[in-house]
Amino acid sequence: MRITHWIPILFLFFPIIKSTAQQKKYVIHTVAFYNFENLFDTINDPDTFDEEWTPMGLQRWTYDKYEKKLGNLARVLSEIGSAENTDSPTFIGGCEIENRGVLEDLVKQPKLIEKDFGIIHFDSPDKRGIDVALLYQKKKFQPTSYSNIPLYIYKESGNTNENSKPSSEEKTDDELQISTKNYRVYTRDQLLVTGFLDGEEINIIVNHWPSRSGGEKKSSPFREAAGALNRKIIDSLQSINPNAKVITLGDLNDGPYNKSVRIGLGAKAKKADVLPFGIYNPFEEMAKKGFGTIAFRDAWDIFDQIMVSETLLQTDYSSFRYWKAGIYNKSFLIQNSGQYKGYPLRHSTTEIGFSDHFPVYIYLIKEKK
């Protein structure tokens, strides 16, 4: 039996449809993204740099700690977007995922197992072994195709040691790994998934762009290349279908105002500025108001973003459209004491937290027939 969720609209589109709003009901789906921050199993993979996340490694990463991490993530994922939609997200994009096995363990957690999440995942060339993936509720979304699209970027020869000496201004455990043979920067692929949501074709791109290892300015060209690749993927989808509905989401390691997003991807902060085939970024206005998904030295930024194509902004709600966006930053996700009070509650040597990022989400809605 197909299960759909709807919401009564009271002042949702005031004043556009004020006179009829009270009579309308809408199907609603939540689309979420979360950086799982080092979701590693306890097994040493000889092909990746995961030694830290083993029982004998620096993190002393035991099975009990791993299980606690899975339970914490499952709690968050089951609740994202619950303010307007009582069901868990239909789509969950994720990153910092070691392999498919950890995702299989995650979706079997008590808070998620009844949702029957499907998994789309590929191993990426990232040397730490961290990947992107998409989880989706099988009863609502039927994928028809999916592919991992590599990002080929290269460092100038003779400068490969920067990955071992990150700038004092940019502390990250996601250091850039550069081949000493061809100077390729090994980073995550971009995951493209196409399928049908309640009979409508939707395209979703999951991203984890190159880190700021070595400093924001020095590493910016790598993320600009990631933004350009993202734009190329979207252009390809729109060339096949000018009415393609596209959602691109992920940890971009850049804010909405950076070149990678504004120029590489061409995202706009205001709906009125989005032309046909354009991209709307609802998180730029949030960033201007001081909201954030990640903090560094008490300065907040929004690295985690979800953007939509112009086709999801149209006002004919007989088809799925973008409604609104948010950052899921409930109190249990926040450090409540110490040096990092107010920051996202992440893993430490004394506590198994959640992530150093807050998750983000948007709602898709259409008029219920």
N, C-alpha and C positions, 0 to 999 in steps of 0.2 A: 504494500500500500504506500503510495507516495505521500509524504508528509510535507506540508508547506506551512510557513509561518507568515502571519500578517499583522499589520498594526493599523489601528484606526488613526486617521490623520485629522487633527483638529486645526492647528494653525501652521501646518508644515510648510505650505507654499504661500502663505499670506504675503502680499495681497493677490497673488497671481490667480489663485482659484478659490478665493475666500468664500464665495457664494455657494460652492459645491463641496467644500472640503469635508464638512461634517458627514456627508453621505458616503464618502469613499473609504475603501479599505485597500491596503497595499501588502503584497508579498514582500518579504524582506530577507536579505542574505547579508551576512557579515563576511568581509574579506579582511584578513589579518596578516601581519608580518611580525616576526619575533626573532631576534638574534639570540640563539640558545646558549651562547657563550660557553665554548669548550664542552660540548656534549660528546665526550669520549667514553668508550667502554674501558675495561681494565686490561685489555689484551694488547701486548706490544706488537704492532705491525712493522715488520722489518723494512717495508717500503716507504714509510713516512716517519716524520720526526714527532712521534707521539710518546716517547719514553717518559716524559714528565708525568703523563697521565696513566700511570701503572702503579701497582701496589708498592713497588720499590722506588718509584720515581719521586721527583721533588714534591709533588702534590700528595704523595701517599694515597693514591686514588684506589680505594678498596671497593668491593662490591656493595657494601652497605652505603658508602657515600654515593656511588653511582645510582643506587635505587632511590635514595633520598632526592637526588637531583631530578630524576625522572618524575617522581611524585610532585615535586615543586613545579616543574614545567607543565605537567598535566593540569594542575590546578589553575594556572594562569590561562592556558590555552582553552580550557573549558568555559572560562568566564569572560573572555575578551568581547567587548561590545554588548554586554548584558544589560546595559542601561536602556537600550532601545529594542533589543532582540533577546528573548529568553533562551533561544537555542545557541549552542556553540557555533563558532565560525564555520561557514561552508567551506572556505578556503583558508589555509594557513601556510604562508610562505615562511621558510626558515633558513638560517645559515649557521655556520660554525658547527656542522654536523660531521662526525667522523666517517660514518658509513650507513648503509641501509639497516644494518642490524640494530643500531641504537634507535632508529625510527620505529622499527618493528616492536622493540621493547616499549617505546613511548606510547604508541597507539593502543597498547594492551593495558595501560594503566587504568585503574578502576574509574577514574573520572572521564576517560575518553573511550573506553572499549565499546560502550553501547552506541557510539556515534558511527562506528564502522568506517574509520578513515582509510582511504586508499593512499598509497605512497608513490610519488614519482621522484626518482633520485638517480643521479649519475655520479660516479667518482670523477673528481676534477683533478687537474695537474698540480694543485696546491701542495707544496711539499710538507705542510703540517698535516695534510690529509683531511682538511675541512672543506665541506661541500655545501651547496644549496639544495633545497628540496621543496616540493609542494605536497601538502596533505590536503585531502578533499573528502567530503562526505559522499560516499558512493551512491546513496539514495537520491542525491540532489544533482550531482554533476557526473557526466559521462565523458571522459577524455577520448578524443579521436586521434590525436597525434601529440608527440612530445619529442623534444630534441635538446641536446646540450650544445651550445654554440660557443666555441672557444674565443677567448680574447688574446690575440697575439700582440704583445708589446715587448720592446727590447730596450735594454740599457746600453749606453755608450760603453765601448770596451775600456777596460782599465779602471772602472768605477764600481766594481762588484762588491767592494768591501763595505759599502754604505749600509747594507742590510744588517750588519753586525754592530753598527754604531748609530742607532737612531738618535735624532736630535733631542736635546734636553727639553725641548718644547713639545715633543710628541712622543709620549710613552705608550707603547703598545706591545702586546705579546704576539701580534699578527704581523711579524716582520716580513718584508719583501724577500723572496728567495730568488736569486738570479743565477742562471747557468753560467759556469765558467767556460763553457765550450762555445755557445752561440749568443750568450748574454740575454737570453729570453728571461723575462720576469714571469715566474710561475704564479698564476692567480686563478681565481675561480671562473668557471664557465658561466654563461648566462643561460638559464633554463627557460625554454619556451614550451608552454602547454596550451593546446587548443581543445575545446570540447563543448558540450551542450549543457547549459544551466536551465533547467525547466524548458527545454526545447529551443533555447536561444544560444547561438554560438558566441563563446567568450574566449579571448586570448589572454593568457597571463604570462608575464615574464618575471622570473625570480632572480634577484641580483645580490651579489656581495662584491662590491668594487674594491680595487686595490687599496691597501691601507695607507696611512700617512707616515709609515716607517721612513725615517730619514728626513722628516720635516714636511709640512704641508706644501710649501712651494716647490720643493724638489720632486715630490711625488705627484703633484697635481697633473702633469701631462698623462700619467697612467690612468687617472680617473676620467680625464677628458676623453681619452681613447675609449674608455668603457661607456661613457655617455654617448659618444658617436656610434659605437656598435649597437647600443640600445635603440638609437634613432634609426639605424639601418634596418634592424629587425622590424621595427614598427612600420617603416616605409615599405618593406617587402610585404607585410600583411595587408597594408592598405592598397598596394598595387594590385593584389589579387582580389580584394574586396574593399571598395572605397567606403563601405559602411561598417568595416570591421570594428568591433568593440574590443579595446585593448586596455589592460591594466598592467602597469609595470610597478614593481614594488621591491624593496630590499633595504639592506644596510649599504648606503652609498659611500660611507666614509667622507662625505661632503655634505654641507648644508644646502638648503634649497636655493641659496643665492650664489653658490659657487659656479664656475664656468662649466664644469662637467654637466650640471643640471640645466642651467639657464641657456647655455650656448650649445654644448654637445647634444643634449636631448631636446633643447628648445622649449622647456616647460614654462608656462605662464602662471603668475600668482593670482590673476583675476579671471573669472569666467568670461567677462566681456572682451578680454584680449585674445581669447583662444579662437583661432580661425579654423576652418575645415582642415582636417588632418592634423590639427595641433594637439598639444598635451596640456592638461591642467594639473597644477600642483597645489592642493589645498593646504599643504604644510608650510608654505612660505609665509602666509599671513600669521600662522601660529608662531613661527620663529621670530617674526617682527614683534610679537607681543611678549616674547621672553620665555615661551614654553620650550621644553626640550625633551629628548629621549636619552641623552647621554651628557655627562658632566665631566669637565676637566678643570682643575684649579678654580672651582666655584663658578665657572662659566658654562652655560648650557648651550647645547646645539641640537639640531634635529638631523641626525644622520639617517634615521629610519623613516622612509617615506613611501607613500602609495600615490601614484598618479594615474590619471585616466585620459582616454582619448576624447576628442570633441563629441564623438557619437554617443557618449554616455552623459553628456550635459544637456541634450535636447529635452524639451518640455512635454513631449508626447509620452505619457507614462503607460501607454499600452505595451511598452517594451521596457526592459531593465534600464534604469538610469542611476547615476550617482546621486546620493542624497547628501551625506555629510561625513566628516572624518573626525577622528579623535586619537588621543594618546591615552593608553591604559596605564595609569599610574596610581593605582590604589595603595592605601597606606601599608599593606602587608608587603609590598614590593620595595619599600623605602627603608634605608638604613636610619635607625632612630637614635643613634648615639655615636660618639667618637668623632674622629677626624673627618669622616665622610658622612656625617649626619645629613640627611636630605637627599643623598645620592641613591641610585638604584642599588638594591641589596644583592651584591654579587657573592660568589664563592670566596672563602678565605680559609686559612689554616684552622680556624676555630669554628666556622659555621658554613653549612652548605646553603648557599643563598639561591638566587634565581638567575640573574643576568646583570651585566653592567649596562644594559639598555632597557628602556621601557618599550613594550610592544605598541604598535600602531594599528589602526583599523579604519575601514570605510564601510558604509552601508550601500547596497544596491537595492532599489525598490522598483516595483511596477504595480500598476493598478490591478486589483484582484477582480477577476471576471465573475 
